Amino acid sequence: MSHPADSPSWKLLDDKWPEFGNEPRNLRLALSSDGFNPHSSLSSRYSCWPVILVTYNLPPWLCMKRKFMMLTLLISGPKQPGNDIDVYLEPLIDDLKSLWVGIRGVYDAHNGEYFTLRAALMWTINDFPAYENLSGCVVKGYKACPICGDDTPSHRLKNGHKICYIGHRKWLPINHPYRRQRAAFNGKPEYGIPPEPLTGEEVLHMVENGDRVCWKKKSILFDLEYWKYLPVRHALDVMHIEKNVCDSIIGTLLEILGKNKDGIAARLDLLNMGVKTDLQPKYGERRTRLPPGPWNLSRAKKREVCNSFYGMKVPEGYSSNIKNLVSLQDSRLLGLKSHDCHTLMQQLLPVAIRSVLEKPARYAITRLCFFFNAICAKTVDVFKLDKLEEDVVVTLCLLEKYFPPSFFDIMVHLVVHLVREVRLCGPVYFRWMYLFERYMKVLKGYVQNRTRPEGCIAERYIAEEAVEFCTQHLSDVSTVGVPSSQKMGVSKPLSGCTNTEEVLPYIEQHIIHIKTAYPKFRKRTKWLQDKHNSTFIQWLRFKVQSELEEDNHGVSENLRWLAAGPNMAVPLYRSYLIKGIKFNIKAQDDVRTTQNSRVYLLAHTMQVASAKDKNPILSNMGFYGVIQEIWDLDYQKFTIPVFRCDWIDSSGLVVDELGFTLVDLSKIGHRNDQFVLASQVKQIFFIDDPMHRGWSVVLSMPNREYNDVIGDEVLGDVIIECEPFTRGMPNVDTFDELVGELGSQNIRGGCEDIWIE
């Protein structure tokens, strides 16, 4: 699946209402609403709530862009509407009812005909508090999970005075060994089965019959005829779930005040549950001592984690400067925004903790990061979702084994339901809040009069819509909210032409020519390749010149200039922009806070076992390098950028058990073949490996289409899809053996005690 059109929710509308599905021009909509402070002053508690609609009847790279977001309502402040938001939504619901019946006489300019336009609202997109306001369900207390409902696995912590959500063993297979383990979890075996999510019809029946345990009200959205039949009516926001989970992990590992899930109350709750009793607090006359648990780090390890984050240099546009988020003085991370947490959970956190935790706890966190990496993919393989769901359930059970119950707030529990929504609704990035919160920043910039913020937003929005309409009738005018190459601040033109497809037939002819001229070496693949590399340019020049002398030669102008060769005066650049991605030379990166000089090349080349191997194998092989120089070859009619790189020798490449690729930058090889076309490489970046001194971990850049690059907005890479570290989750079969050797010992060795005044 790469679009909501591929999802079962989309197909349900087509199947249940064929007259609606047979018309491709009928609209599929999503609604999002959230509050924001329109004033720049943080002391103001003013809350303004825009209601935004997006249309899914567009290609994936356009349907979530600012140009196609419709500001349908603007709920004025200063207070948030809360559960009374239904009152404000009534005009919008009336319009949606009319759109479902159909608006006659709508003109199709493309086909030049009139038709009846219909529209359906597929789901809402909100953070969790707004989820409560729009759906009417309870999101706090014992029944806080809107999917589990009455069967939410909750437990009240007497000393922590909060409710935790443990019991994810219900989602395991009935014969899984974790179900029978007691001491590692809550002291009881688990025989329950996972709760079945309620259908819309069941929810409507409950709220109409006065069920007020899980539901506060009947949502006004049930006034829509089709609403009760939709499998997912309110989408869980992965952005806020990922951020809260990241804050909990970082806060607990680094013991950040206000975000740490460990403490005296958490240890007493473990004692009350009868599990991990050796971690109970030891009271002294003035201080209380807490034995270190599997999740605790020593002071040296905390400094090691912070130093790892502090030394990370990432490519430009990947994230904010990680160095600015680290406080080395008190070993903690400060000011993490949603996108910072996203990049940490996707790639950076598993690298930073590689050497600081024992294997079971470290693998549990790493597995969770791998899950978020997989769930945020632009394209979803439906056949892998069942395995992904099994993996995340095991991951949550591992976290229950090695983290205190207070760690499991409702956000951690909601992770277990994310795969279900991907299966029913499609890729995550069509249903998260990044795009809407970014748009709210645009609306905030409209405010010029502090006493009338809603009026400013409404007038500026209407003016922008009018101007956008006019631009459709003007030439050479770019629109707002849709990326284009003119907006990207290109200081150097993009590569003009590489022409590799035009040259390929001549490469094959040259290989045949060599085999004919040297019949004794026709079976020696390596010799043929070396001979081809050394003589092809001269042969191509002669070949093209001979063809030009013939009538109807068919030689293109580009091939003619390629055969003639480039200008011998070659300009060098320190930076170059290729397909919206900025590349630097290493000398430029050394004086900057970003890293744009690392590249990866996947080439179909010969592989030899040793220097004496006379039977090489042709296959795909990956090369990792660092750009030393950027050349711009001038062929008169066009230019071709090439990189001169230092390529890592095969002896400096290692893949560890988690799937991380490690490189040793001191081992340089392939010195006779340093150049590569700029269009053939992919940008990557290296991070110093905290586990192996002198080695670096290879991480990939997000796979972004050219249309995903934004020039006039803050975050251009919120649609982030990083290549996975490994094709599967780390193996956990040996963890029980490790724990069994330690018996019931939960105190972590090599870590000092925690003292609380």
N, C-alpha and C positions, 0 to 999 in steps of 0.2 A: 504494500500500500504506500502510495506517495501523495495521496490527496483524500479528503473526506468523501469524494465521489466513489472511492473504492471500498468504503466501509459498509458494514451491515446497516447502520443507522440510515444512510443515504438510500440504500436499496430497499429498506422497509417502506419508506414513503413511496417508492416506485411500485412496489408490489401491492401495498394495501390500497393505494389510490392511483390506479394505472392512468387515469385521465390527467393526473398531475405529473406523473413521471414521464409520460410520453411527450410532453412539451419541454424541450431542453432549455427554453428561455425562462421557465419558471425559476424563481429565486430561492436559494437555500441560505438562511441567515443565521447568525450567531449574535447574541446580546452580551454586552459587558458593561458593568457599572461598578464604580469604586469612588471613594471620596479622596479629595486632595485639597491641600491648603493653597488657595490662589494667591496668598500674600508671601512675600519673600521673608517676612519675619517669622522665625521659628516659634516665638512666644505666642503667636496667634493660634487659637483653636478653631478658627473658621473652617468649615468643611463644606465643600461644594461637590455635588455628585453629578457628573455627566453620564448619560446613558448612550452607549455607542453600539451601532450595528455594523457588522462586516458581512460581505457577500462572498460565498464560496464558489459562485459560478465564474471563477476566473482561474488562470493558471496559478500554480503554487507560488511563483515568485511575485505575484501581483495582489492576490486576494487579501493579504494582511498588510499592505502598504498604506501609508497615511492618506494618499489620494482617494482611496476607496473606503475609508472609514466615514460613517455617517453619524453626525451628532444629532440624535433624534430628540433628546430631552436634556434639560439642564436644571437639576433640582437645586434650588438656592439654599444657602446656609442661613444662619451660622451653625446650626446643629445638623447632624446627620439624620436622615429620615428614619433609620432603624426599621422596625417591622411595619411601619406605616408607609413604606415605599410603594406598596400596592396602590395607594391613593394617587400617587404621582404617575404611576404607570398606566392608569386607565385610558388616557387618550392614545397611547401607543398600542395598547391591547385592542382598542377599537379599530385602529388602522390595520393591525395584523389580521383581525377577523375579516375585514373588507378585502385584504389581499388574498386571504385563503379562498374566499368566495370567487374573487376575480375582478380585475379592473378592465373593463372593456374599452376598446378604442385606443390602445397604446400603440404608438407607431414604431415599427422596426425600420430604422434608417438604412440598415445594411441590405435587407431584403426588399425594402420599399413596400411594406404591407402593414396592415393593422391586425392586432391580435389581442387576446385576453390574457393579461398578466396576472399570475398568481405567485404567492410566496409563502414559505413555511419557516418558522423558527425552529432550529434543530436543537440548540442547547444554550445555556448561559455560561459565561466565563467570569469567575470572580475569585477573590481570595476567600479564605474560610469564614471570616465574620460576615462578609457580604453574602456568602453562600446561604447562611442562616436566614438573612433578611429576605432573599428572593425565593428560597425554597420553602421556608416556614418550618424547617426541621431544627431540632436541638443539636447544637455542636459543642456542648459542654456537659460535664457530668458523666454519669454511668453509661448513658446512651448517646455518646458524642459522635459516633461514626454514622454518617447518613446512609451508608451501604449496608452495614451489619444490623443497624436498628436495635431491636430488643436484645439481640444476641451479641452485642458488642462485648468483646473480652476485656472487661475492666476490673480493676482491683483498687480499693482505697488504701492508701498508705497512711497509717494512723499518726506516725510521727512527722511525716512530710506534709501532712494536711493537703494532699492532692490525690488525684486519681491517675493511676498509670494503666496502660493498655498492653498487658502481656497476655500470652496464651496463643501465640501464632503456631503452635504445634497442631492446632486444629486443621490447618491447611496442608499438613503433611499427609503422605499416604498412610493408610490405616495400619500398616505393618512396619512403619519406620521406627528404628531403634530409639530415636529421640522421644517418642511418645511414652516409652516405659521408664525413662530416666526421671529421677525425682530430685536428688540433691542439686543437680546442675541447673534446675529451673525453679519452680515454685514449691518444691517439696511434695508434689503430687503427680501421679501419672495422668496422661491426657487421653481420654476416650471419645472426646467430642468430635463433631464434624463441622466443617465450615458453614456458616450461615448462608442461605440463599438470598441474594439481593431482591428487594421488593420490586414488583412491577409498578408502573404508573397507575394501573387500575386498582391495585391493592392499596397503594398510598392514598388515592382519592377516596376509597371506601373507608379507610381508617380515619381520615380527617373529617369526613362528612358525618361519621358516627361518633365524633367527640373524643377521639384518642388524643390526649394531651401529654402523654408520656414522652413520645419522640417527636411530636409535632406541635408547634405553637399556633399555627393557623393554616388555612387553606390558601395556597398560593394563587394569586390572580391569573397566573399563567395557565391554570387548569380550565380557564374559560375558553381557551383555544381548543377546537374540536379534536385535534390530533395529538395534543400534548400528552395525554395519559397513555398513549400507545408507544411513545418513544422509549427506547431502552436506556438511554442516558439523557436526562433532562438538565442536569446541572453538572458541569465538568469540574473535576478537581484540578486546581492550579498547580502544575508541577514546579513552577518558579518559586512559589512561596514554600511549598513542601521541601524542595531541595535546599532552600536557604535556611529554613528552621532546623533541618537535620544537620546541615553543615555547622551551624552555630552551636548545636548541642555537642557535636563531636569535638570541635575545636575548643569549646568552653570547658568540656570535661577533661580533655587531655592536658590542656595548659592551665587548668584551674582558674579560669577567668571569672572574676566576681560578677555575679548576676546571671551567668550562663553555665556555671558548673553544676552538673547534676549529682555530684558527690558531696558528702558532708556527714555530720553527726546524725542528722535525721535519716539520711539514706542508709547508714549502717545499722541504725536501730530498727529500721523497717526490714532489713535482711534478717536480723535476729528474731523479729516477730514472726517472720515467715518460716523460720527454722532452716534457712539455707545460708551457706557461706558464713557460719557463725564465728569462724576464726578471724573475720574482718571486723568484729564488733569493736566499738571505741573503748579505749582504756583511759579511765579518768584519773587525773592526778590532782594535786593540791591547787595548782594554778592553771595547768594546761591539760588538754585532752589529746591523747595520741590515737591516730587512726593508722592501722597497719596498711601498707600499700596493697591495693588490689590489682587485678590484671589490667585495669584501665589507667593506672597511675604512672606518671613519669617522674624520674628523679630531676633535680635541678639541672644537672648536666645534659640530660636528654631533652629537657624543655629548651635549653639554649641551642642544642643541636638542631631541633626542629625549626626554631626561629631563624637560626643562621642559614638553614637551607632555604627557607622562604626569602630571607633577606638577599641572598645571592642569586635569586632567579631572575634571568633576563628573558623576556618573551618577545615575540615579534610585534611590530607596530600594529595596533588595531585589535590585538588579541584580547587584552584586558587592560585594566588600569595598572599603574606601576606597583607591583607587589611589594617592592621595597618600602613604599610609603605606608603600608598597612602594618608593618612590623615594629614593635617596640622591644628593642633588645635589652633595655634597662630592666624591665620587669617580665620579660619573656611571654609576650602575648600579642595577639593580633587585634587591631583596633579599626573601627570604621568600615567593616565589611559590608558592601552593598550586595544586592541580589546577584548582579552579574559576576562580582568577585567570588561569591560562594559557588556560582555555577562553574567557573573555571577551576576552582579548587577541587570540587567534587568530580569534575570530568577527568582531570589529568594530574593536577599538581599535588594534591594531598597524598595519593598513594606513593609518590616519590619521596615526599618529605618525611614520611613515617617508616621508610624501609628499614631503618636500623634502630628504632627506638622502642618498639613493642615486641613482646613475645609473639611467636608465630600464630597461635590461635586468634588472639585479639586483633593482631595486625591483618591477618587474612580476612577476618570478618569485616573490618572497615574497608579493605581493598575490594572485597566482593561487592559491597554496597556502592562503591564508586564505579565499579565496572557496570553495575546495573543501571545507574543513572546515565552512564555513557551510552549504553545500548538503547535505553528507552527514549533518548533524545534524538535518535537517528531520523534523518529526513525521509528515508525509505525504509519501510518495515517489512520484514520477511514474516508473513503470517504463520508459516510452518515452524518458526523458531519461538513463537510466543509461549507455547506450552512449556518448553524447556526453560525459558526465561522466567516464567512464573514459578516453576519449581525451584529455580535457583534463588530467587529473592525470598521465598519462604524459608529455605534453609539458612539464608543469610540472616534473616530476622531472628531465627532460632539461635544461631551462633551469637548474635548480639545479646540475646537474653541470657546466654550462658556466661558471658564474660563482661557484662555491664550491669550496673545496679538497676532495679526496677524503676527508679525515679527517672532514668534516662528515657523511658518509653512514654512520651506524651502522645497526643492524638496525631501529631504530624508524622511521627515515626510509624505509627500504625497504618496511616493512610497509604504508605508505600506499598502495602500488600495488594491494594486495589488498582494500582496504576496500570498494570498489564491488561486488566479487564477493560479499562476505558480505551486503551490503544487498540485492542481487538475490535471494539464496537464503533470507535469514532475515527480512527486513523492516527497519523503522526501527531506527536505532542505539540509541535511548534504552531499548529493551527489553533491550539486551545490554551496557550499560556499567556500570562499577563504582561510579558515584556513589551510587546508592541503597544498595548493600551496605556501602560504607564509612561512609555515614551511619548505617546500622543498627548497625555495629560500634561506633560512638561511643555509641549507646544501651546496647549490651551492656557497654561499658567503664564506664558510669555505674552498672551494677548491682553492681560490685565494692565491697564494704565491708571484707572481710577479706583482707589482702594475702597471707596464707599459703595461702588456699583460694579463689583467684579463680574457678576453674571452678565450684566449689560455689555461690558467690554468684550467678553468672550463671544456672546451672540452676534454682536455687530461685526467683529473681525472675522468670525466664521462665515457669515453671510457674504461679506465683501470678498473673502477668498474664494468662495464657491462661484461668485459672479465672474471674478477674474479668470478662474479656471475654465469656465464655460467659454469665455471670449478667446482663450488661447487655442481652443480647438479650431478656430477659424483663422488663425494667424500662422504664418510659416516661420520656421527657425526660432520658435519660442518654446522653451522647456517648461514642463509643468512641475508643480510642487508635490513632493511626496513620492515621486517615481525616480529611481536612480538612473543616471546616465553618465557617459564618459566625460561629458563636458563639466560635470560637477565635481570631478575627482581631483582637481588641482594637479593635472599631469604636467610636470615640468619638462618631461622628455617624451616624445611621441611613442606610442606603442609600436611594437615590432611590426614592420610592414609586411614581410612575406618570408616564409621559410622554404616553401616550394619543395618540400621533401617528396610529396606525391609525384611531382613531375620528374624527379630525379630517379625514383625507384626503378623504372624500366631500364634506365641506363646502367644502374648498379648490377642488375641481373645480366645484362649483355656483357658487362665488363668481366664478371666472374666466368661466364662461358668463354670469353676471349682468352682469359688466362689459362683455363683448363685446356683449350685448344693449342695455345702456344707452348705450354709446358705439360705435356701429357704424363711425364714421369711423376709429377707432383699433384695430379688431379684428385688423389684420395687423401692428401695431407691437408686437412681442413685449416689447421693453424697457419701453415705456410701460405696457403691461398689467401687467407684473410690478411696477413701481413703484406703480401704482394699487392693485394687490392688497395689497402690503405696508402701505400707508398706511390702508386702509379695512377690512381683513378683520376685525379685532378687534370693531369696532362692528357690522359686519354679522352676525358670528357670534352676538353677544349678542342682537341683535334676532331672528335666525332661530330660535335655540333657545327664546327666550321665546314666539314665535308657535307653535312646535311643542308646547310644554308646555301650551298652552291647548286643544289638541285631545285627543280621547280616543284611547287606544292610540297615543300619540305615539312610543314606542320610544326616547326619549332616556335614555341611561344616567345614573346619578348622577355619575359622573366627568366626563362631558361637560357636565353642568349646572354643576358647580363651575368647570370650565375656562372656560365662557362667562361666568360671573359675574365672573371676574378674580381676581387674587391680592390679598392684604392689602397695603396701601400701605406698611406698616412692614416693611421687608425686612432681615433679619439678614445680616451679612457674616461670612465665615469666612476664616481664614488657611489652613486645610487641610480637605480633604474626602475621604472614602473612597468611591469609586464602583466597584462590582463587584470589590472586593478590591484596587484600585489607588489609591494615595494621590496626590492632587493638591494642590499648594501654589500660593499666589500668588507673584509674583516677589519681593516684599519679604521673604517668608519664606525663599525660596531664597538670597537674598543673605547671610543670616546663618547658613546651614547648609552642611554639606559635601556635601549631595546636591542633585540638580536634578530637581524634580517639577513644574515650571510650564510646560513646553513641550508643545504639543499639535499634532495634525495632524487636519484635517477634510477628508474626501472628500465633495464636494457636487455634486449635479446642478444646474448653474446655467448662466446665460448667459455666453458668452464673446464679447467684442467686440474688433475689430481696433484701434479708436481711439474717441475720444470722439464722432466724427461717424458712426460705423458704425450704420446703421439696420436692419441685418439680422443680429442676433446669432445665435449657434449655441448650442443647448442640448446640453451634454455634461458628463461628469464632470471636475471640476477640484479639485486639491489645494490646501489653504491651510495655511500654517504660522504658528503664533502663540505668544504668551507670555501666560499668565494674569495679569491685573492685579487682578481682584476675583472673588470667589466669592459669588454671591447664592443664597439659599434661598427661593424663592417659595412662600408659604403659601396654599394653596387650601382651607383649613379641614379637608378630609378627607385631604389628602395634600400633600406638598411636592415641588417640582421644582427641583433645583439647576441653575443656569446659570452660565456663565463669561463674564466680560467680558475680552476678549483684545485685544491689539495684534497685528493680522495683518500679515505681511510683504507688501509690495507686489510685484507681478509683476516689477518692475524689479530687485528684490533677490533674485531666484531664478535660479540657474545650475546646469546639470547638466554635469559635466566628462566627459572621455573614458572614465573608469573607471566612470561611472555614479553617482558621488557627487553628492548634491544639496547645493549651497552656498547659504547665505542671508546676507543683509546685514541685521543686526538694526536698523540705523539707518534703514532705509527702511520706514516704516510706511504702510500704505494701508487702504482699506475702513473709514474712520473712521465712516461712517454705518451700519455693520452690524457691530458689535463683539461682539454677544451670540451664544452658541451653547449648545444643550442639552449638559449634561455627559455624557449617555449617547451622544452622537453623535461624540465626539472620541476619538482614540487618543493615548496618551502616547508622546512621543518625547523625545530630548535632543539638545542641540547641543554640539559640541566645536570649539574654536578651530582654524581651519585654519592649520597651520604654513606652508603655501605661499603663501597670499594673506592678507595682513594686513587685519583688519577683517571677514573672512568667517568663517562657521562651517559645519562639516560636520553634516548631519542624519543621526542614527542612530536606529534604531527599537528599541523595547522588545521583549522576547520575547513571542511570541504564546502566552499562557497561558490555558487555560480557567479558569473560576472555581474548579473543583475542584482545580486544580494549586496553589493558594495554601496554603501550610502555615503554621500559626500556632505550633506547639509544637516545631518542629525548626529546625535552623540554616539550611539552604539550601532555600528554597521554589521556586527557579527553576532547578533542575538540569536539568529538561526544558526546555532552552532552544532556541528556534527563532527566530532573528532573520531579518527580511526581507532578502533579498539586496540588495547594492548595485546590481547590474546583472543583466540577464537572461542574460548570457553572460560568458565569460572575456575578459580584455583581449587585444587582437590582438597577435601576436608576429611577424607577417610582416616587419616592418621591422627587426627586431633584427639579422638577418644583414647588412643593408645598413649599419647603424650600426657593427657590428664590422668589416665589410669596409673601411670608410673608415679605420679605425684600424690596419688591417693586423694584425700579430701583437702589437700593443701591448696588454699586460694591466695595466700600471701605471696606477692611477687618478690623474688629474690633480687638482690643487687640494687634495690631502691630504698631510699631513706624513708622513715616514717613521716606522716603528716601531723604537724602540731597545730592545734587550734586554741587560741587564748580563751 
